[in-house]
């Protein structure tokens, strides 16, 4: 049962740190059985459902909408009579880089962005795990706000930061969203690298963060406060990705609680084979 308790006068910031041992970047990628992601259909839809920032420049949605009419002819049926959106999505990514006055990365980088720079790929892990963890305690994650930041480093390297604001609601008895509890903010960062425009790409230099607002300590569920529940979820999520934990506690009354996980010097890097969505051994 949910109950409300007075806010404590002093709430520490809890920082979780973890270093990757065998980080599974393949979990940040759409599966081979995800037909919509691999056909480019998810990218086609998410261009209008997400915000994109290229080299620190916001991509105007009106500009993206113009590209749908400009490049509609690139959407063709494949040999099975199914629509292939990949040429369209790749061209839209090219146009977004140009709009931001950035150089266009290599073809293999663009292909990787088409498949995975969307809510079926790079954002799926955090969102799905959040929904599962909070759903067990009668909370809902509803209508998250997504911003995909892509920075051109060179032709064969781009850095990506996927930011999500997750609105958390109480779940009503009819299963629908009730009163809003708070927002959680998550961020996944990493670099994608291609080897001289070969078909495979490498994921490296990643870090993951979750910012948890202080008021979650005010909600009790079966003897636990919601902050502790989310902290446990975050730890399980990171362990699933192959993290090793170090936990520290800092005191700061002015800032919200932050839960951070960092990946550094990932060795060996994980490769993918031309849209196969599985790493090489």
C-alpha positions in Angstrom: 0.0 0.0 0.0 1.3 3.5 -0.8 1.6 6.0 2.0 2.9 9.5 2.3 5.5 10.5 5.0 7.0 13.9 5.8 10.1 14.8 3.9 13.3 14.4 5.8 15.3 17.6 6.6 18.5 16.1 5.3 18.6 13.9 2.2 22.0 12.7 0.9 22.8 12.3 -2.7 23.5 8.7 -3.5 25.9 8.0 -6.3 26.3 4.6 -7.8 29.4 4.1 -10.0 30.1 1.0 -12.1 32.9 0.1 -14.5 32.2 -2.3 -17.4 33.7 -5.7 -17.3 31.8 -7.4 -20.2 29.4 -4.6 -21.3 26.8 -5.9 -23.7 26.4 -3.0 -26.1 24.3 -5.3 -28.2 21.5 -4.7 -25.7 21.4 -1.1 -26.9 20.6 -2.3 -30.4 17.4 -3.5 -32.0 17.1 -7.3 -32.4 17.4 -9.1 -35.7 13.7 -10.1 -35.3 12.6 -6.4 -35.0 11.4 -6.0 -38.6 10.3 -2.4 -38.1 13.6 -1.2 -36.8 15.6 -3.1 -39.5 13.4 -1.9 -42.3 13.9 1.7 -41.2 10.2 2.0 -40.3 10.9 2.9 -36.6 13.3 5.6 -37.7 10.7 6.8 -40.2 8.2 7.2 -37.3 10.6 8.5 -34.7 11.9 11.4 -36.7 8.6 13.0 -35.9 8.2 11.6 -32.4 11.6 12.5 -30.9 13.8 15.6 -30.8 17.2 15.5 -32.5 20.2 17.7 -31.8 23.1 17.5 -34.2 26.4 19.1 -33.2 24.5 21.1 -30.5 22.0 22.4 -33.0 18.3 21.6 -32.6 16.7 20.1 -35.7 13.5 22.0 -36.4 10.5 19.7 -36.7 9.2 21.8 -39.6 12.4 21.0 -41.4 12.0 17.3 -40.8 8.4 17.4 -42.0 9.5 19.0 -45.3 11.9 16.0 -45.8 9.0 13.6 -45.6 7.5 15.1 -48.8 10.9 15.7 -50.4 12.1 12.1 -50.1 8.8 10.1 -50.1 9.9 8.5 -53.4 12.7 6.7 -51.6 10.2 4.5 -49.7 9.9 1.4 -51.9 8.6 -2.1 -51.7 11.2 -4.8 -51.3 11.0 -8.2 -53.0 8.5 -9.5 -50.4 6.2 -6.6 -51.1 7.0 -4.9 -47.8 8.0 -1.3 -47.5 11.7 -0.5 -47.2 12.2 2.8 -45.3 16.0 2.6 -45.0 16.9 4.7 -48.1 14.5 7.4 -46.9 15.8 7.3 -43.3 19.4 7.4 -44.3 18.7 10.5 -46.5 16.9 12.3 -43.7 19.9 11.7 -41.4 22.2 13.2 -44.1 20.0 16.2 -44.4 19.9 16.7 -40.7 23.7 16.7 -40.5 23.8 19.3 -43.4 21.1 21.4 -41.7 23.4 21.5 -38.6 26.3 22.5 -40.8 28.1 19.3 -39.9 29.9 16.9 -42.1 28.0 13.7 -43.0 29.5 10.6 -41.4 30.4 7.4 -43.3 27.7 5.1 -44.9 28.2 2.4 -42.2 27.6 5.0 -39.4 24.5 6.2 -41.2 23.2 2.7 -41.6 23.7 2.1 -37.8 21.8 5.3 -37.0 18.9 4.2 -39.2 18.6 0.9 -37.3 19.2 1.9 -33.8 19.1 5.7 -33.2 15.5 5.4 -32.1 13.3 4.0 -29.3 13.6 0.4 -30.6 17.4 0.6 -30.2 19.5 3.0 -28.1 16.6 4.0 -25.8 14.8 0.7 -25.4 16.8 -0.7 -22.5 16.2 2.1 -20.0 12.6 2.5 -20.9 11.7 -1.1 -20.8 13.5 -1.8 -17.5 11.9 1.3 -15.9 8.4 0.1 -17.0 9.0 -3.4 -15.7 10.5 -2.3 -12.3 8.0 0.4 -11.5 5.0 -1.6 -12.9 5.6 -4.1 -10.1 4.8 -1.4 -7.6 1.7 0.1 -9.2 3.5 2.9 -11.0 3.4 3.8 -14.7 6.0 5.4 -17.0 3.8 7.5 -19.4 4.7 9.5 -22.5 8.5 9.9 -22.0 10.2 12.9 -23.5 13.1 11.9 -25.8 16.1 13.9 -27.1 18.7 12.2 -29.3 22.0 14.2 -29.4 24.5 13.2 -32.1 27.9 14.9 -32.6 30.1 14.4 -35.6 33.7 13.6 -34.6 35.1 12.6 -37.9 33.8 10.6 -40.9 34.1 7.3 -39.0 33.1 8.5 -35.5 30.0 10.0 -34.0 29.2 10.4 -30.3 25.6 9.8 -29.1 23.8 10.9 -26.0 20.2 9.7 -25.6 18.3 11.7 -23.0 15.0 10.7 -21.6 12.6 12.3 -19.2 10.4 9.6 -17.7 7.1 10.9 -16.1 6.1 8.6 -13.3 2.4 8.2 -12.4 0.5 6.2 -9.8 -1.4 3.4 -11.5 -5.2 3.5 -11.0 -7.2 0.4 -10.3 -8.4 0.4 -13.9 -4.8 0.2 -15.0 -4.6 3.8 -16.3 -2.4 6.6 -15.2 -3.5 8.5 -12.1 -1.7 11.4 -10.3 1.8 12.3 -11.4 4.6 11.4 -8.9 7.7 12.9 -10.5 10.0 12.9 -13.4 13.1 10.6 -13.7 15.9 11.7 -16.1 18.1 9.2 -17.7 21.0 9.5 -20.1 23.0 7.0 -22.1 26.2 8.1 -23.9 28.6 6.3 -26.1 30.7 6.6 -29.3 30.1 4.7 -32.5 33.1 4.0 -34.7 33.5 2.5 -38.2 36.7 1.1 -39.5 37.4 3.0 -42.8 33.7 2.7 -43.7 33.6 -1.1 -43.4 30.3 -2.7 -42.8 30.8 -3.4 -39.1 30.8 -0.7 -36.3 32.3 -0.5 -32.8 30.5 0.8 -29.7 32.8 2.2 -27.0 33.3 4.8 -24.3 29.8 4.6 -22.8 28.3 5.9 -19.6 24.8 5.8 -18.1 23.2 8.1 -15.6 19.9 8.4 -13.8 18.8 11.4 -11.8 16.3 10.7 -9.1 14.4 13.6 -7.4 14.4 13.9 -3.6 10.7 13.6 -3.1 10.7 9.9 -3.9 11.8 9.3 -0.4 8.4 10.5 0.6 6.6 7.5 -0.9 6.5 4.2 1.0 5.7 0.9 -0.6 5.7 -2.3 1.5 8.1 -0.7 4.0 10.5 0.7 1.3 10.6 4.2 -0.1 10.4 4.6 -3.8 13.9 6.0 -4.0 15.4 2.8 -2.7 13.2 0.8 -5.1 14.5 2.7 -8.0 18.1 2.4 -6.8 17.7 -1.4 -6.7 16.2 -1.3 -10.2 19.1 0.7 -11.4 21.6 -1.7 -9.9 19.9 -4.7 -11.4 19.8 -2.9 -14.8 23.5 -2.2 -14.7 24.3 -5.7 -13.6 22.4 -7.0 -16.5 24.7 -5.0 -18.7 27.8 -6.3 -17.1 28.7 -3.5 -14.6 30.7 -3.8 -11.4 29.3 -1.5 -8.7 31.0 0.9 -6.3 28.5 2.8 -4.1 29.3 6.2 -2.5 27.2 8.6 -0.5 27.6 12.4 -0.6 25.7 15.1 1.3 24.4 18.1 -0.6 21.1 19.7 0.4 20.9 21.9 -2.7 20.8 19.4 -5.6 18.5 16.5 -6.5 19.6 13.0 -5.9 21.7 11.6 -8.7 22.4 8.0 -9.5 25.3 7.6 -11.9 27.0 4.8 -13.7 30.1 5.3 -15.7 31.8 3.1 -18.3 35.4 3.7 -19.2 38.0 1.9 -21.3 35.7 -0.8 -22.5 37.9 -3.7 -23.6 37.5 -5.4 -25.9 35.1 -3.2 -27.9 31.9 -4.8 -29.2 31.4 -5.1 -33.0 28.3 -5.5 -35.1 28.0 -7.0 -38.6 26.1 -4.9 -41.1 22.7 -4.5 -39.4 22.9 -8.0 -37.9 22.4 -6.5 -34.4 24.7 -9.0 -32.7 28.2 -8.5 -31.5 31.2 -10.5 -32.7 32.8 -12.9 -30.2 
